[in-house]
């Protein structure tokens, strides 16, 4: 009876190792995919920040507030 139990435990342990190996493979793939996604978003964010800086430079500075820029009192 002890021999059968030992074999059963060995099979159970082997199945657990296989399950852990499969889970590890999926996690490694997920980490790789997420890393790729983060890098793509970082590239897109850098591009968007450069474009925003270019737009800010292209837009003229706002005129200062004051009597020259206020509408006449009858408006």
PyMOL Python script that loads the backbone (N, CA, C, O; Angstrom):
from pymol import cmd

cmd.read_pdbstr("""\
ATOM      1  N   UNK A   1       0.823  -1.184   0.000  1.00  0.00           N
ATOM      2  CA  UNK A   1       0.000   0.000   0.000  1.00  0.00           C
ATOM      3  C   UNK A   1       0.874   1.258   0.000  1.00  0.00           C
ATOM      4  O   UNK A   1       0.515   2.243  -0.646  1.00  0.00           O
ATOM      5  N   UNK A   2       1.982   1.253   0.688  1.00  0.00           N
ATOM      6  CA  UNK A   2       2.860   2.402   0.746  1.00  0.00           C
ATOM      7  C   UNK A   2       3.459   2.745  -0.614  1.00  0.00           C
ATOM      8  O   UNK A   2       3.655   3.919  -0.928  1.00  0.00           O
ATOM      9  N   UNK A   3       3.752   1.723  -1.424  1.00  0.00           N
ATOM     10  CA  UNK A   3       4.324   1.933  -2.750  1.00  0.00           C
ATOM     11  C   UNK A   3       3.324   2.643  -3.659  1.00  0.00           C
ATOM     12  O   UNK A   3       3.685   3.570  -4.384  1.00  0.00           O
ATOM     13  N   UNK A   4       2.060   2.202  -3.617  1.00  0.00           N
ATOM     14  CA  UNK A   4       1.032   2.847  -4.437  1.00  0.00           C
ATOM     15  C   UNK A   4       0.836   4.299  -4.013  1.00  0.00           C
ATOM     16  O   UNK A   4       0.687   5.192  -4.847  1.00  0.00           O
ATOM     17  N   UNK A   5       0.838   4.509  -2.738  1.00  0.00           N
ATOM     18  CA  UNK A   5       0.657   5.881  -2.243  1.00  0.00           C
ATOM     19  C   UNK A   5       1.818   6.766  -2.697  1.00  0.00           C
ATOM     20  O   UNK A   5       1.605   7.913  -3.093  1.00  0.00           O
ATOM     21  N   UNK A   6       3.031   6.246  -2.642  1.00  0.00           N
ATOM     22  CA  UNK A   6       4.206   7.010  -3.073  1.00  0.00           C
ATOM     23  C   UNK A   6       4.110   7.322  -4.565  1.00  0.00           C
ATOM     24  O   UNK A   6       4.437   8.434  -4.981  1.00  0.00           O
ATOM     25  N   UNK A   7       3.670   6.368  -5.371  1.00  0.00           N
ATOM     26  CA  UNK A   7       3.520   6.624  -6.801  1.00  0.00           C
ATOM     27  C   UNK A   7       2.429   7.657  -7.051  1.00  0.00           C
ATOM     28  O   UNK A   7       2.564   8.526  -7.912  1.00  0.00           O
ATOM     29  N   UNK A   8       1.352   7.549  -6.292  1.00  0.00           N
ATOM     30  CA  UNK A   8       0.262   8.510  -6.439  1.00  0.00           C
ATOM     31  C   UNK A   8       0.740   9.909  -6.083  1.00  0.00           C
ATOM     32  O   UNK A   8       0.412  10.875  -6.773  1.00  0.00           O
ATOM     33  N   UNK A   9       1.507  10.021  -5.020  1.00  0.00           N
ATOM     34  CA  UNK A   9       2.056  11.318  -4.623  1.00  0.00           C
ATOM     35  C   UNK A   9       3.011  11.853  -5.689  1.00  0.00           C
ATOM     36  O   UNK A   9       3.008  13.048  -5.984  1.00  0.00           O
ATOM     37  N   UNK A  10       3.827  10.969  -6.266  1.00  0.00           N
ATOM     38  CA  UNK A  10       4.755  11.389  -7.313  1.00  0.00           C
ATOM     39  C   UNK A  10       4.000  11.906  -8.533  1.00  0.00           C
ATOM     40  O   UNK A  10       4.391  12.915  -9.121  1.00  0.00           O
ATOM     41  N   UNK A  11       2.919  11.223  -8.919  1.00  0.00           N
ATOM     42  CA  UNK A  11       2.118  11.679 -10.057  1.00  0.00           C
ATOM     43  C   UNK A  11       1.460  13.022  -9.748  1.00  0.00           C
ATOM     44  O   UNK A  11       1.411  13.917 -10.591  1.00  0.00           O
ATOM     45  N   UNK A  12       0.962  13.139  -8.533  1.00  0.00           N
ATOM     46  CA  UNK A  12       0.338  14.400  -8.129  1.00  0.00           C
ATOM     47  C   UNK A  12       1.376  15.531  -8.158  1.00  0.00           C
ATOM     48  O   UNK A  12       1.088  16.627  -8.640  1.00  0.00           O
ATOM     49  N   UNK A  13       2.554  15.269  -7.651  1.00  0.00           N
ATOM     50  CA  UNK A  13       3.626  16.276  -7.673  1.00  0.00           C
ATOM     51  C   UNK A  13       4.010  16.630  -9.117  1.00  0.00           C
ATOM     52  O   UNK A  13       4.234  17.800  -9.428  1.00  0.00           O
ATOM     53  N   UNK A  14       4.085  15.635  -9.986  1.00  0.00           N
ATOM     54  CA  UNK A  14       4.435  15.891 -11.384  1.00  0.00           C
ATOM     55  C   UNK A  14       3.373  16.762 -12.046  1.00  0.00           C
ATOM     56  O   UNK A  14       3.693  17.671 -12.811  1.00  0.00           O
ATOM     57  N   UNK A  15       2.098  16.475 -11.744  1.00  0.00           N
ATOM     58  CA  UNK A  15       1.023  17.295 -12.302  1.00  0.00           C
ATOM     59  C   UNK A  15       1.102  18.731 -11.789  1.00  0.00           C
ATOM     60  O   UNK A  15       0.874  19.682 -12.537  1.00  0.00           O
ATOM     61  N   UNK A  16       1.422  18.873 -10.523  1.00  0.00           N
ATOM     62  CA  UNK A  16       1.551  20.221  -9.955  1.00  0.00           C
ATOM     63  C   UNK A  16       2.693  20.977 -10.612  1.00  0.00           C
ATOM     64  O   UNK A  16       2.565  22.171 -10.884  1.00  0.00           O
ATOM     65  N   UNK A  17       3.826  20.292 -10.876  1.00  0.00           N
ATOM     66  CA  UNK A  17       4.958  20.948 -11.534  1.00  0.00           C
ATOM     67  C   UNK A  17       4.583  21.360 -12.956  1.00  0.00           C
ATOM     68  O   UNK A  17       4.958  22.437 -13.420  1.00  0.00           O
ATOM     69  N   UNK A  18       3.841  20.495 -13.640  1.00  0.00           N
ATOM     70  CA  UNK A  18       3.405  20.829 -15.003  1.00  0.00           C
ATOM     71  C   UNK A  18       2.477  22.035 -14.962  1.00  0.00           C
ATOM     72  O   UNK A  18       2.613  22.949 -15.776  1.00  0.00           O
ATOM     73  N   UNK A  19       1.533  22.046 -14.020  1.00  0.00           N
ATOM     74  CA  UNK A  19       0.622  23.188 -13.884  1.00  0.00           C
ATOM     75  C   UNK A  19       1.392  24.476 -13.610  1.00  0.00           C
ATOM     76  O   UNK A  19       1.106  25.517 -14.202  1.00  0.00           O
ATOM     77  N   UNK A  20       2.369  24.398 -12.709  1.00  0.00           N
ATOM     78  CA  UNK A  20       3.175  25.584 -12.406  1.00  0.00           C
ATOM     79  C   UNK A  20       3.978  26.033 -13.617  1.00  0.00           C
ATOM     80  O   UNK A  20       4.124  27.230 -13.864  1.00  0.00           O
ATOM     81  N   UNK A  21       4.495  25.077 -14.366  1.00  0.00           N
ATOM     82  CA  UNK A  21       5.269  25.413 -15.559  1.00  0.00           C
ATOM     83  C   UNK A  21       4.386  26.101 -16.599  1.00  0.00           C
ATOM     84  O   UNK A  21       4.815  27.067 -17.231  1.00  0.00           O
ATOM     85  N   UNK A  22       3.172  25.620 -16.780  1.00  0.00           N
ATOM     86  CA  UNK A  22       2.239  26.227 -17.733  1.00  0.00           C
ATOM     87  C   UNK A  22       1.880  27.641 -17.278  1.00  0.00           C
ATOM     88  O   UNK A  22       1.871  28.576 -18.079  1.00  0.00           O
ATOM     89  N   UNK A  23       1.585  27.788 -15.987  1.00  0.00           N
ATOM     90  CA  UNK A  23       1.249  29.116 -15.460  1.00  0.00           C
ATOM     91  C   UNK A  23       2.413  30.084 -15.641  1.00  0.00           C
ATOM     92  O   UNK A  23       2.209  31.245 -15.996  1.00  0.00           O
ATOM     93  N   UNK A  24       3.617  29.614 -15.400  1.00  0.00           N
ATOM     94  CA  UNK A  24       4.797  30.460 -15.571  1.00  0.00           C
ATOM     95  C   UNK A  24       4.948  30.881 -17.026  1.00  0.00           C
ATOM     96  O   UNK A  24       5.268  32.036 -17.307  1.00  0.00           O
ATOM     97  N   UNK A  25       4.724  29.962 -17.947  1.00  0.00           N
ATOM     98  CA  UNK A  25       4.837  30.292 -19.369  1.00  0.00           C
ATOM     99  C   UNK A  25       3.815  31.364 -19.742  1.00  0.00           C
ATOM    100  O   UNK A  25       4.148  32.311 -20.455  1.00  0.00           O
ATOM    101  N   UNK A  26       2.570  31.226 -19.268  1.00  0.00           N
ATOM    102  CA  UNK A  26       1.555  32.237 -19.549  1.00  0.00           C
ATOM    103  C   UNK A  26       1.927  33.586 -18.946  1.00  0.00           C
ATOM    104  O   UNK A  26       1.747  34.625 -19.581  1.00  0.00           O
ATOM    105  N   UNK A  27       2.445  33.569 -17.719  1.00  0.00           N
ATOM    106  CA  UNK A  27       2.839  34.821 -17.073  1.00  0.00           C
ATOM    107  C   UNK A  27       3.994  35.484 -17.805  1.00  0.00           C
ATOM    108  O   UNK A  27       4.007  36.706 -17.954  1.00  0.00           O
ATOM    109  N   UNK A  28       4.952  34.710 -18.258  1.00  0.00           N
ATOM    110  CA  UNK A  28       6.067  35.280 -19.011  1.00  0.00           C
ATOM    111  C   UNK A  28       5.569  35.913 -20.303  1.00  0.00           C
ATOM    112  O   UNK A  28       6.032  36.987 -20.687  1.00  0.00           O
ATOM    113  N   UNK A  29       4.626  35.256 -20.976  1.00  0.00           N
ATOM    114  CA  UNK A  29       4.060  35.804 -22.209  1.00  0.00           C
ATOM    115  C   UNK A  29       3.290  37.095 -21.924  1.00  0.00           C
ATOM    116  O   UNK A  29       3.394  38.069 -22.669  1.00  0.00           O
ATOM    117  N   UNK A  30       2.517  37.086 -20.837  1.00  0.00           N
ATOM    118  CA  UNK A  30       1.744  38.267 -20.457  1.00  0.00           C
ATOM    119  C   UNK A  30       2.671  39.443 -20.135  1.00  0.00           C
ATOM    120  O   UNK A  30       2.413  40.572 -20.553  1.00  0.00           O
ATOM    121  N   UNK A  31       3.734  39.180 -19.403  1.00  0.00           N
ATOM    122  CA  UNK A  31       4.695  40.235 -19.063  1.00  0.00           C
ATOM    123  C   UNK A  31       5.321  40.792 -20.344  1.00  0.00           C
ATOM    124  O   UNK A  31       5.474  42.005 -20.484  1.00  0.00           O
ATOM    125  N   UNK A  32       5.676  39.920 -21.265  1.00  0.00           N
ATOM    126  CA  UNK A  32       6.258  40.367 -22.538  1.00  0.00           C
ATOM    127  C   UNK A  32       5.267  41.231 -23.308  1.00  0.00           C
ATOM    128  O   UNK A  32       5.628  42.290 -23.821  1.00  0.00           O
ATOM    129  N   UNK A  33       4.006  40.774 -23.389  1.00  0.00           N
ATOM    130  CA  UNK A  33       2.985  41.536 -24.118  1.00  0.00           C
ATOM    131  C   UNK A  33       2.725  42.889 -23.449  1.00  0.00           C
ATOM    132  O   UNK A  33       2.589  43.901 -24.137  1.00  0.00           O
ATOM    133  N   UNK A  34       2.657  42.913 -22.125  1.00  0.00           N
ATOM    134  CA  UNK A  34       2.432  44.170 -21.418  1.00  0.00           C
ATOM    135  C   UNK A  34       3.620  45.115 -21.579  1.00  0.00           C
ATOM    136  O   UNK A  34       3.439  46.327 -21.701  1.00  0.00           O
ATOM    137  N   UNK A  35       4.821  44.569 -21.581  1.00  0.00           N
ATOM    138  CA  UNK A  35       6.008  45.394 -21.781  1.00  0.00           C
ATOM    139  C   UNK A  35       5.975  46.042 -23.159  1.00  0.00           C
ATOM    140  O   UNK A  35       6.286  47.225 -23.306  1.00  0.00           O
ATOM    141  N   UNK A  36       5.596  45.257 -24.169  1.00  0.00           N
ATOM    142  CA  UNK A  36       5.479  45.796 -25.524  1.00  0.00           C
ATOM    143  C   UNK A  36       4.442  46.907 -25.565  1.00  0.00           C
ATOM    144  O   UNK A  36       4.667  47.949 -26.181  1.00  0.00           O
ATOM    145  N   UNK A  37       3.314  46.688 -24.915  1.00  0.00           N
ATOM    146  CA  UNK A  37       2.247  47.685 -24.894  1.00  0.00           C
ATOM    147  C   UNK A  37       2.693  48.974 -24.196  1.00  0.00           C
ATOM    148  O   UNK A  37       2.414  50.071 -24.680  1.00  0.00           O
ATOM    149  N   UNK A  38       3.378  48.843 -23.074  1.00  0.00           N
ATOM    150  CA  UNK A  38       3.858  50.022 -22.343  1.00  0.00           C
ATOM    151  C   UNK A  38       4.865  50.798 -23.191  1.00  0.00           C
ATOM    152  O   UNK A  38       4.839  52.028 -23.217  1.00  0.00           O
ATOM    153  N   UNK A  39       5.741  50.088 -23.874  1.00  0.00           N
ATOM    154  CA  UNK A  39       6.721  50.762 -24.733  1.00  0.00           C
ATOM    155  C   UNK A  39       6.036  51.501 -25.883  1.00  0.00           C
ATOM    156  O   UNK A  39       6.432  52.613 -26.233  1.00  0.00           O
ATOM    157  N   UNK A  40       5.004  50.881 -26.473  1.00  0.00           N
ATOM    158  CA  UNK A  40       4.268  51.543 -27.552  1.00  0.00           C
ATOM    159  C   UNK A  40       3.576  52.805 -27.038  1.00  0.00           C
ATOM    160  O   UNK A  40       3.599  53.844 -27.697  1.00  0.00           O
ATOM    161  N   UNK A  41       2.960  52.709 -25.858  1.00  0.00           N
ATOM    162  CA  UNK A  41       2.298  53.887 -25.289  1.00  0.00           C
ATOM    163  C   UNK A  41       3.302  54.980 -24.948  1.00  0.00           C
ATOM    164  O   UNK A  41       3.005  56.163 -25.115  1.00  0.00           O
ATOM    165  N   UNK A  42       4.473  54.605 -24.476  1.00  0.00           N
ATOM    166  CA  UNK A  42       5.506  55.597 -24.166  1.00  0.00           C
ATOM    167  C   UNK A  42       5.928  56.326 -25.439  1.00  0.00           C
ATOM    168  O   UNK A  42       6.111  57.543 -25.432  1.00  0.00           O
ATOM    169  N   UNK A  43       6.081  55.584 -26.523  1.00  0.00           N
ATOM    170  CA  UNK A  43       6.442  56.199 -27.805  1.00  0.00           C
ATOM    171  C   UNK A  43       5.344  57.154 -28.265  1.00  0.00           C
ATOM    172  O   UNK A  43       5.626  58.266 -28.712  1.00  0.00           O
ATOM    173  N   UNK A  44       4.091  56.713 -28.152  1.00  0.00           N
ATOM    174  CA  UNK A  44       2.973  57.575 -28.555  1.00  0.00           C
ATOM    175  C   UNK A  44       2.880  58.814 -27.669  1.00  0.00           C
ATOM    176  O   UNK A  44       2.581  59.903 -28.158  1.00  0.00           O
ATOM    177  N   UNK A  45       3.132  58.658 -26.382  1.00  0.00           N
ATOM    178  CA  UNK A  45       3.089  59.796 -25.461  1.00  0.00           C
ATOM    179  C   UNK A  45       4.198  60.794 -25.789  1.00  0.00           C
ATOM    180  O   UNK A  45       3.961  62.002 -25.789  1.00  0.00           O
ATOM    181  N   UNK A  46       5.399  60.306 -26.066  1.00  0.00           N
ATOM    182  CA  UNK A  46       6.500  61.195 -26.455  1.00  0.00           C
ATOM    183  C   UNK A  46       6.137  61.992 -27.703  1.00  0.00           C
ATOM    184  O   UNK A  46       6.386  63.195 -27.775  1.00  0.00           O
ATOM    185  N   UNK A  47       5.548  61.315 -28.683  1.00  0.00           N
ATOM    186  CA  UNK A  47       5.151  61.987 -29.920  1.00  0.00           C
ATOM    187  C   UNK A  47       4.080  63.038 -29.630  1.00  0.00           C
ATOM    188  O   UNK A  47       4.156  64.152 -30.147  1.00  0.00           O
ATOM    189  N   UNK A  48       3.095  62.701 -28.820  1.00  0.00           N
ATOM    190  CA  UNK A  48       2.026  63.645 -28.494  1.00  0.00           C
ATOM    191  C   UNK A  48       2.577  64.861 -27.749  1.00  0.00           C
ATOM    192  O   UNK A  48       2.132  65.985 -27.983  1.00  0.00           O
ATOM    193  N   UNK A  49       3.535  64.644 -26.860  1.00  0.00           N
ATOM    194  CA  UNK A  49       4.138  65.765 -26.129  1.00  0.00           C
ATOM    195  C   UNK A  49       4.920  66.681 -27.073  1.00  0.00           C
ATOM    196  O   UNK A  49       4.883  67.902 -26.926  1.00  0.00           O
ATOM    197  N   UNK A  50       5.625  66.093 -28.041  1.00  0.00           N
ATOM    198  CA  UNK A  50       6.346  66.908 -29.026  1.00  0.00           C
ATOM    199  C   UNK A  50       5.373  67.713 -29.878  1.00  0.00           C
ATOM    200  O   UNK A  50       5.606  68.891 -30.149  1.00  0.00           O
ATOM    201  N   UNK A  51       4.287  67.080 -30.299  1.00  0.00           N
ATOM    202  CA  UNK A  51       3.291  67.782 -31.108  1.00  0.00           C
ATOM    203  C   UNK A  51       2.638  68.907 -30.306  1.00  0.00           C
ATOM    204  O   UNK A  51       2.397  69.989 -30.840  1.00  0.00           O
ATOM    205  N   UNK A  52       2.356  68.660 -29.044  1.00  0.00           N
ATOM    206  CA  UNK A  52       1.769  69.703 -28.200  1.00  0.00           C
ATOM    207  C   UNK A  52       2.721  70.878 -28.054  1.00  0.00           C
ATOM    208  O   UNK A  52       2.293  72.030 -28.109  1.00  0.00           O
ATOM    209  N   UNK A  53       3.995  70.604 -27.869  1.00  0.00           N
ATOM    210  CA  UNK A  53       4.982  71.682 -27.758  1.00  0.00           C
ATOM    211  C   UNK A  53       5.037  72.488 -29.059  1.00  0.00           C
ATOM    212  O   UNK A  53       5.147  73.714 -29.022  1.00  0.00           O
ATOM    213  N   UNK A  54       4.962  71.808 -30.207  1.00  0.00           N
ATOM    214  CA  UNK A  54       4.962  72.504 -31.491  1.00  0.00           C
ATOM    215  C   UNK A  54       3.713  73.368 -31.642  1.00  0.00           C
ATOM    216  O   UNK A  54       3.795  74.491 -32.139  1.00  0.00           O
ATOM    217  N   UNK A  55       2.578  72.863 -31.225  1.00  0.00           N
ATOM    218  CA  UNK A  55       1.336  73.641 -31.298  1.00  0.00           C
ATOM    219  C   UNK A  55       1.401  74.872 -30.395  1.00  0.00           C
ATOM    220  O   UNK A  55       0.949  75.953 -30.771  1.00  0.00           O
ATOM    221  N   UNK A  56       1.962  74.696 -29.213  1.00  0.00           N
ATOM    222  CA  UNK A  56       2.095  75.844 -28.299  1.00  0.00           C
ATOM    223  C   UNK A  56       2.979  76.928 -28.905  1.00  0.00           C
ATOM    224  O   UNK A  56       2.720  78.119 -28.730  1.00  0.00           O
ATOM    225  N   UNK A  57       4.025  76.510 -29.621  1.00  0.00           N
ATOM    226  CA  UNK A  57       4.915  77.493 -30.246  1.00  0.00           C
ATOM    227  C   UNK A  57       4.232  78.158 -31.438  1.00  0.00           C
ATOM    228  O   UNK A  57       4.509  79.321 -31.734  1.00  0.00           O
ATOM    229  N   UNK A  58       3.348  77.442 -32.125  1.00  0.00           N
ATOM    230  CA  UNK A  58       2.701  77.981 -33.318  1.00  0.00           C
ATOM    231  C   UNK A  58       1.575  78.959 -32.981  1.00  0.00           C
ATOM    232  O   UNK A  58       1.263  79.842 -33.779  1.00  0.00           O
ATOM    233  N   UNK A  59       0.973  78.809 -31.817  1.00  0.00           N
ATOM    234  CA  UNK A  59      -0.135  79.679 -31.421  1.00  0.00           C
ATOM    235  C   UNK A  59       0.443  80.961 -30.839  1.00  0.00           C
ATOM    236  O   UNK A  59       1.324  80.908 -29.980  1.00  0.00           O
ATOM    237  N   UNK A  60      -0.047  82.120 -31.299  1.00  0.00           N
ATOM    238  CA  UNK A  60       0.482  83.371 -30.756  1.00  0.00           C
ATOM    239  C   UNK A  60       0.112  83.534 -29.280  1.00  0.00           C
ATOM    240  O   UNK A  60      -0.891  83.003 -28.804  1.00  0.00           O
ATOM    241  N   UNK A  61       0.935  84.265 -28.599  1.00  0.00           N
ATOM    242  CA  UNK A  61       0.701  84.521 -27.174  1.00  0.00           C
ATOM    243  C   UNK A  61      -0.581  85.338 -27.028  1.00  0.00           C
ATOM    244  O   UNK A  61      -0.869  86.187 -27.871  1.00  0.00           O
ATOM    245  N   UNK A  62      -1.346  85.092 -25.976  1.00  0.00           N
ATOM    246  CA  UNK A  62      -2.573  85.869 -25.794  1.00  0.00           C
ATOM    247  C   UNK A  62      -2.250  87.330 -25.502  1.00  0.00           C
ATOM    248  O   UNK A  62      -1.220  87.656 -24.911  1.00  0.00           O
ATOM    249  N   UNK A  63      -3.145  88.184 -25.927  1.00  0.00           N
ATOM    250  CA  UNK A  63      -2.974  89.615 -25.669  1.00  0.00           C
ATOM    251  C   UNK A  63      -3.232  89.885 -24.198  1.00  0.00           C
ATOM    252  O   UNK A  63      -4.088  89.248 -23.584  1.00  0.00           O
ATOM    253  N   UNK A  64      -2.495  90.828 -23.635  1.00  0.00           N
ATOM    254  CA  UNK A  64      -2.723  91.130 -22.223  1.00  0.00           C
ATOM    255  C   UNK A  64      -4.093  91.795 -22.038  1.00  0.00           C
ATOM    256  O   UNK A  64      -4.579  92.510 -22.914  1.00  0.00           O
ATOM    257  N   UNK A  65      -4.681  91.548 -20.908  1.00  0.00           N
ATOM    258  CA  UNK A  65      -5.962  92.171 -20.599  1.00  0.00           C
ATOM    259  C   UNK A  65      -5.733  93.625 -20.240  1.00  0.00           C
ATOM    260  O   UNK A  65      -4.703  93.981 -19.666  1.00  0.00           O
ATOM    261  N   UNK A  66      -6.670  94.435 -20.572  1.00  0.00           N
ATOM    262  CA  UNK A  66      -6.547  95.848 -20.248  1.00  0.00           C
ATOM    263  C   UNK A  66      -7.570  96.649 -21.018  1.00  0.00           C
ATOM    264  O   UNK A  66      -8.405  96.088 -21.728  1.00  0.00           O
ATOM    265  N   UNK A  67      -7.507  97.970 -20.879  1.00  0.00           N
ATOM    266  CA  UNK A  67      -8.487  98.853 -21.501  1.00  0.00           C
ATOM    267  C   UNK A  67      -8.478  98.725 -23.023  1.00  0.00           C
ATOM    268  O   UNK A  67      -9.534  98.854 -23.642  1.00  0.00           O
ATOM    269  N   UNK A  68      -7.352  98.480 -23.633  1.00  0.00           N
ATOM    270  CA  UNK A  68      -7.273  98.402 -25.100  1.00  0.00           C
ATOM    271  C   UNK A  68      -8.022  97.174 -25.633  1.00  0.00           C
ATOM    272  O   UNK A  68      -8.482  97.189 -26.775  1.00  0.00           O
ATOM    273  N   UNK A  69      -8.147  96.141 -24.850  1.00  0.00           N
ATOM    274  CA  UNK A  69      -8.766  94.898 -25.316  1.00  0.00           C
ATOM    275  C   UNK A  69     -10.179  94.687 -24.781  1.00  0.00           C
ATOM    276  O   UNK A  69     -10.801  93.674 -25.103  1.00  0.00           O
ATOM    277  N   UNK A  70     -10.694  95.589 -23.992  1.00  0.00           N
ATOM    278  CA  UNK A  70     -12.025  95.423 -23.440  1.00  0.00           C
ATOM    279  C   UNK A  70     -13.047  95.978 -24.420  1.00  0.00           C
ATOM    280  O   UNK A  70     -12.776  96.964 -25.105  1.00  0.00           O
ATOM    281  N   UNK A  71     -14.219  95.357 -24.494  1.00  0.00           N
ATOM    282  CA  UNK A  71     -15.252  95.902 -25.383  1.00  0.00           C
ATOM    283  C   UNK A  71     -15.772  97.216 -24.833  1.00  0.00           C
ATOM    284  O   UNK A  71     -15.691  97.472 -23.632  1.00  0.00           O
ATOM    285  N   UNK A  72     -16.299  98.038 -25.706  1.00  0.00           N
ATOM    286  CA  UNK A  72     -16.871  99.317 -25.229  1.00  0.00           C
ATOM    287  C   UNK A  72     -17.999  99.074 -24.226  1.00  0.00           C
ATOM    288  O   UNK A  72     -18.609  98.005 -24.227  1.00  0.00           O
ATOM    289  N   UNK A  73     -18.276 100.047 -23.382  1.00  0.00           N
ATOM    290  CA  UNK A  73     -19.274  99.858 -22.337  1.00  0.00           C
ATOM    291  C   UNK A  73     -20.688  99.566 -22.858  1.00  0.00           C
ATOM    292  O   UNK A  73     -21.487  98.963 -22.142  1.00  0.00           O
ATOM    293  N   UNK A  74     -21.002  99.973 -24.061  1.00  0.00           N
ATOM    294  CA  UNK A  74     -22.358  99.771 -24.563  1.00  0.00           C
ATOM    295  C   UNK A  74     -22.609  98.341 -25.026  1.00  0.00           C
ATOM    296  O   UNK A  74     -23.725  98.050 -25.455  1.00  0.00           O
ATOM    297  N   UNK A  75     -21.638  97.433 -24.966  1.00  0.00           N
ATOM    298  CA  UNK A  75     -21.858  96.047 -25.382  1.00  0.00           C
ATOM    299  C   UNK A  75     -22.571  95.300 -24.326  1.00  0.00           C
ATOM    300  O   UNK A  75     -22.849  94.112 -24.490  1.00  0.00           O
TER     301      UNK A  75
END
""", "prot")
cmd.dss("prot")
cmd.show_as("cartoon", "prot")
cmd.util.cbc("prot")
cmd.orient("prot")
